[in-house]
Amino acid sequence: MAQCVRSSTLNPSRTPQSFIRTVSAKTPAFASVSFLRTLPEFKKYPVMSCQGKAQSQQEQIPPPQLSLDDLVTSNRKGELLGTIKDSLSNCLSDTNLLETVPGLKSRIKGKVRDIYDAGDYLVLVTTDRLSAFDRNLASIPFKGQVLNETSLWWFNNTQHITPNAIVSSPDKNVVIAKKCSVFPTEFVVRGYVTGSTDTSLWTVYKKGVRNYCGNVLSDGLVKNQKLPANILTPTTKADDHDVPISPNEIVEGGFMTQAEFDEASMKALSLFGFGQRVAKEHGLILVDTKYEFGRSSDGSILLIDEIHTPDSSRYWLAGSYEERFQKGLEPENVDKEFIRLWFKENCNPYEDEVLPAAPAELVTELAWRYVSLSGNSDINFLDY
């Protein structure tokens, strides 16, 4: 992550002020944020539609049978597509709070988030940028808001597994977080053999790799097959792309101590198991995802960045998975995989200097899928 800010001194009495995002009519692809005078009290995270249930309830209530046709033909989609199309040229693609917000020290532009150093805290603005293949592919209307609010729900509902760094969310696209010493390791957890990027499990498996990030894989696996058990496939950061790494290499390379890795990996696997259970209750399969952790000033390990969003995770529709898998068909997905596949079919997204523009119909469809997956029918598009 680009937000690896190494300072770790916190002062709870010095919290950044609240702010509201405003979009400039003259530069529709650029947004600025203006600060108000006071920060509201720590507010509850937004309530999303999916909520975990006790195990006994899970066994009694069958999950809903969703289909991609339901999403494509729903009345909700018809109501929102016009607004999405009108917003194609007015995405939150870039920010520069340094020009408008006093007290911010610097900006780091990540793949999706713009991270501002506010002294004891970080201000993270989730933009509409779509990242894959280690580069920016497009801007997707309302994507940043969906990612931010989806993460907030999961942050709030996973505190029984791990504390997180979030302090407040003063804007639909913004969180204020404790500044941590971020571990330079992403904890990628996988439940299925799938993917299209260079570090995806299916990509390396079909090349003959049978020991991946310390996991021994059996012969005979096919694409999109469920693994016998969830596995952890960590990556660390190079200058321009993620690099797979084994647990032993993480410790021996000094990226984390053995105790730090053990705690973070346990939390990652527990978070993933919880996420899979919640997804199942709502007719979805949480296929894989990534987590990031940092150490706060008091020494505790905190969950940071994002959690279980359609950007950091792969989701399939559970109702049609088995039949499509048996027929050798791709699962119905509600994440960004279909747009990744379009780029792989139409260019070399790793090597081509200039990429083709993503078709407007694909961008519009992805925006709709992100909104539908979040389950957030309260997103106020007119006020965006």
N, C-alpha and C positions, 0 to 999 in steps of 0.2 A: 504494500500500500504506500501511496505517496505521502500519507499522513504520519510518517515515522518521525515525529517531533520528539527529541530526546529529553527535553527538560521535564522534570517531574515534580516541581514544587507547587503545591496547591495552597490557596487561602480561601476557605469557604465564604469569607466575608466580602470578597472581591469578585463578584459575578458580573459578566458583561451585561449591558443593557439589552432590552428587547428591541426587536426591529420588525418592520413590515416590508415585504418585497413589492417594488413597483416596477412596471415594465415601461420602458421608454418608447413612445410612439414613433420617434425618429429612427431608432435603431431596434427593431422588433426582435432581433436575435440576441440582444444584449440586455441584461437586467442589472439594476442597481438596488441596493437595500438601504433604506434610511432608518436610523435609530430613533426610538422614542426615548423619553426621559427615564423611565423606570422599568425594571424587569418585573414581570408579574411573578407571583409566588409560584413555586414549582407546581406545575399543573399535571393532572393525570394524562396519560397517553390516550390518544383517540381509541374508541372502542370499535374494533373491527367485527365483522359478522361471524368469523370462525372462533369458537371457544372450545377449550379442552373439556372432556368429561371424564368421570371416573371410569376405571376399567370395567366395572360391572355394567355401567350404562353402555359402554362401547360394544359389549357383547350382545346386549339386548336390542340395540337399534341398528339396523343395517344401514350402511352408508348410502347416500343418494347416488343414483345412476346418471351421471352427467354424460353428455356427448358434445362433440364439437358442433354438431348441427344445432343443439340447443343454444349455444353461444351465438352462432351465426344468424339464427332466425329470431332471437329474442327481441321483444319490444324495446327493452332497455338499449339494445345496440342501435336500433333505429333512431331512438331519441338522441343519442350521443354522437353518432357518426358525423352529423353536420357540424357540431361544435369542434370535433377533433379535426376535421378537414379545414375548417376556418382557422385553426391554430397551427397549421403546418409551418407557416412562416413566422410564427411568434413563440417559438420555444425558448426555454431558459437554457441557452447554449453556452453562455459565458457570464462571469460576474467579475466585478472589480470593486470590492468594498473599500479598498485602500483609498480610493478617491472620495468616498462619501462618509466613511465611518471613522471618527476619531478614535485613536487608541489601538487600532489594529497594527501589528508590527510587520507582518509579511503574509504572502499568499503562496500556497503550494497548489498547483493545478493537477489533480489526480485524473484518473480515467473518467470518473463520473462526478466526483465531489471536488469542490473548491474549498480548501482548508485554510482558515485564517487563524493566525496566532494572536490570541487576545490576552497574553500574559499567563495567568494561571489556568486559562481555559482555551479550548479550541472552538471556533465557530465553523460548522461544516454545512455548506450549502449543497444540497443534492440537485444537480442539474438534470436536464433532459437528454444529455449526451448518451448515446448507445455505444458501449465498448465491447469489442470482441477481437480476437486475433491480435491483441496488444495494440489496438489502434481504434480511433473513433470512426464509427461507420455512418452515423446519422444522428439526428435529434428527433426524439419521439414526444409528441405533445403529452403533457401531464405525467410523464414518466417519473420525473423527480418527486412530485408530490406523492404518487403511488408508492414509490420506494421508501420515502421517508415515513409515511404514515403506516405502511405495512411493517417496517422495522420497529417502529415505536410500539405497535401492538405486541409483537413478539418479545421485545425487550421487557415489556411490562409483565408478560405472562411466562417468562422463563427465569424470573428472579429466584425461584426455588431451586434452580440448577446452578446458576452463577450470577453474581452481581455484574452490573455493566457500568459503563462510563457516562451514561446520559444524565445530564443535569436538568435540562429544560428543552422544550420545543416551542419557541416563540413565533414560528411561522410554519406554514405547510411544507416548505422545502428546507427547513433549517432546524438543526439541533445545536445546542451548546453542550459540550462534553468536557469531562475532566481531562487534563493533559496527562498522558501516560508515557512511559517508556515502552514503545511498541516492539513486540517480538517480530523479527524479520522473517516470520514463517506464517504461511497460510495453512490452516487446518482443513483440508478438503476431505469430506466424508462421502463415500459412495455406497449405494445399495444395489446398483445395476451396472452391467457392462455396456457402456454406451458412450456417445460423444463424437464430436467432429474436429475439435482443435488438436494441436500437436501433443498436449499433455493429457488429453482425455483417455480414459481407460481402454475404450475400444480401439482407438488409434494405435496405441502402443501394443495392445494385445494381438491385433492382427498382423503386426510386424514381427511377432514371435516372442515378445517379452513375456516371461513367466514369473519373474520376481520384480515387482514394481513397488518401489518405496517401502521395501521390507515385507511386502505381502506376496506369498507364494500362490500363484494362480494355476489351476488345473487345466489340462488340455481339454478341447472340445467345447469350450464356451462359445456362444453365438451372440451377435449384437442384440442388445436390449434385454438380455437374460438377467434374471434376478440372481444376485450373489448369495451363496449359502449364509453369509453373515455380512453386516456392514463393515467396511474397511476404511482405514485412514490412509490417505495418500498425500502427505504434506508437500508443499512447494516453498521454495525460498525465492527471493527476488534477485534477478540480474538487472542490468541497466535497462533492458527493454522488454523483458518477458519473464514469465514464471518458469522456474526450474524445479523439476521433481527432485525430492531428496528423501532419504531414509531417516528413520528416527535415530539410528546410530550416527549418521553423518551430522544431524542437527546438534547432537550433544558433543561429538568429537570436534566439530567445527566451531564450537563456542557460540552458536546461535542461541541456545538455551541450555540451562543446566538440566540434569536428568529429572530433578524434582519438578522444575517448571514444566518440562515437556509432559511428564506423567500427569500433572494436574490439568494442564490445558487439553491434552488428548482425551482424558476422561470426561471433561466438560463437553468437548466437541461431540463425542459419541453419544453422550446423554442428551444433548440438545437435539441431535439428529433423530434419535429414537423418539423423543417427545414430538418433534416436528412431523415425523411420519405418522404418528398416531392421530394427531390433530388433522393432518391432511386426509387421512383415510376416512375420518368421520364426515368429511365433506366431499367425498367422491374423487379424491385426488391421490396421486402417488408422489411423494417427495423423493426424487430419484437420487440426487446428489446436491451438495451445497458446499460452501466454504465459510469458515469462521476465522476471525482475527482476535488476538488477545494482546493486552498490554499490562504492565505493572504500574499501579498507582503509587503515590508518595508514601502511603502507609504500608506498602509491600504486598497488597492483595492483587491477585490476578483478575482483571476485568475483561468482559466481552466488549468489543468495540466495533466500529464501522457499521455493518448492517447485518441482518439476520433473516434468512428464509424469504428473501425477496425474489421476484422473477428475474432479477439481474444476477443474483448470487447463487440461484438455485435452478434446478431443472424440475418441472412439474409435468406429469402425465395424467390423463383422465383414467381413473381406475376401472370404470365400467367396461371399457372397450379394450383394455390392455391385453388380457389373456387371449382373446380371439384374434386380435391383430398380430400378436406375437406368434401364435401358432401358424398363421398364414404368411409369416415373413414380412409383414407390413410394419411401417414405422408407427410407434404409438401416437395417439392424438395428444398434442402438447399445447400448453398455454403459456409457454415461456418464449424466449427469443431464439430458440433453436432453428425455427423455420427461416428466419432472416439470415442466420449464420450460414445455413445450407445454401441460400440463394447466392450469397457472396462466393462460397466455395465453387458453385457451379458456373459463375460468370466471371471469375477472375482468380488470381492467386493473392489472397488477402494478406499473406505474409511477405510477399516479395514485390508485388506491383507497387510502383511509386505512387500512382494515382489510381484510386478505386472508382468504379462507377457509382453514380448516385443511386441510393436505394429507391426503388419505385414507390411513388406516393401511396399506391394501394397497399403495399406491404407495410409501410410506416403507419398508415391509418389502422390497419388490422392489428398491428402489434400494440398500438396505443389502446385499442379496445380490449385486447386480451389482458393487458396489464391491469386495466380498470376492473374487468370482470373477475380476474384472479384475486384481486385484493378483497373482493366482496364489499367494497366500500361504496354503497349507493348514496352516501351523503356528500361525496365530493362535489363542491360547488363550482362547476365549470365556468359559469358566468362571472364568478368573482375571482377567477384565476389570474 
